[in-house]
Amino acid sequence: MRTDEAGALRHHGDAEVRDGGPGLVDLAVNVRADTPPAWLRARLAASLTGLAAYPDGRAARAAVAARHGLPVERVLLTAGAAEAFVLLARALEVRRPVVVHPQFTEPEAALRDAGHEVGRVLLREADGFRLLPGAVPEDADLVVLGNPTNPTSVLHPSAALARLARPGRTLVVDEAFMDAVPGEPEALAGRTDLPGLVVLRSLTKTWGLAGLRVGYVLAAPDTIRALERAQPLWPVSTPALVAAEACVSPGALAEAERAARATAADRAVLVEGLREAGLTVVGPPRAPFVLARVPEAARVRRELRALGFAVRRGDTFPGLTGDAWLRLAVRDRGTTEAFLKALREVRGGG
């Protein structure tokens, strides 16, 4: 892999806002605004009195298991979903890993760092970036894809993903944004009937915990044991464990559902404005971000930044070719309307 390609795989939304100053409006990072909420900050602050003791993940692990109706042997807590990708790349013995793109690039980067030669399945714009039957090679023994997918915001039918599962294959489904979809209609988390299924979840996005690093893996017990052996001791901090337990409680799940519905309403405002501006939006989008086809995307991104708005470039995602794509996080209506005004200005529309 070329050096520039490796660098592109490791480009993430936070690079767009780094060193941007306090006045830069962030539409580049897919973390819900105004989080973590006050009640969660209070729980985290209270956990600091226990930092002298080594982390004990039993309660958090049991809470995550209960949230998905699984035995604890099927749960592994991780320092965010990114750690889980590294563990999968290092711990699993695979011969032909395949990553379905465009999607979050860290899985491929982790596999390549672990010495794997990675195959790609590139979904097509003409198909709405949707997975079609037969797209994945039959001999792939590790398949990785996101649902809903970053950056396309496409929510694939769970039945289509389930058809990829088979004995001798590990099917990794990144559901980092699934709790931002009202009702989680296409979730595979909690399924135990699909051979080789591994589901990843993150608590970063909905709860604003990117700096804390907390997520989890749901898989068969033998897979969990293999990943656990690849982890260092005490990989998840005490505050992160407290957050995991808190964020899967019934009250938190109800709050997340309300937030997901509010995000859907805010997303509709953004999509309508983009389409009124003559832009194509991949869709129907179902995640807390949208992917838009924007002519001269690099110039538009630079000029938006000069006006105080950071957006995510699209050309670092395999499968999004050319200077034509921007990913935009969903924000509140006021922020969106200010952004759309700036977008019209840089595109010469007023």
Secondary structure, 3 states (H helix, E strand, C coil): CCHHHHHHHCCCCHHHHCCCCCCCEEECCCCCCCCCCHHHHHHHHHHHHHCCCCCCCHHHHHHHHHHHCCCHHHEEEECHHHHHHHHHHHHCCCCCEEEEECCCCHHHHHHHHCCCCCEEEECCHHHCCCCCCCCCCCCCCEEEEECCCCCCCCCCCHHHHHCCCCCCCEEEEECCCHHHCCCCCCCCCCCCCCCCEEEEEECHHHHCCCCCCCEEEECCHHHHHHHHHHCCCCCCCHHHHHHHHHHCCHHHHHHHHHHHHHHHHHHHHHHHHHHHCCCEECCCCCCCEEEEECCCHHHHHHHHHHCCEEEEECCCCCCCCCCCEEEEECCCHHHHHHHHHHHHHHCCCC
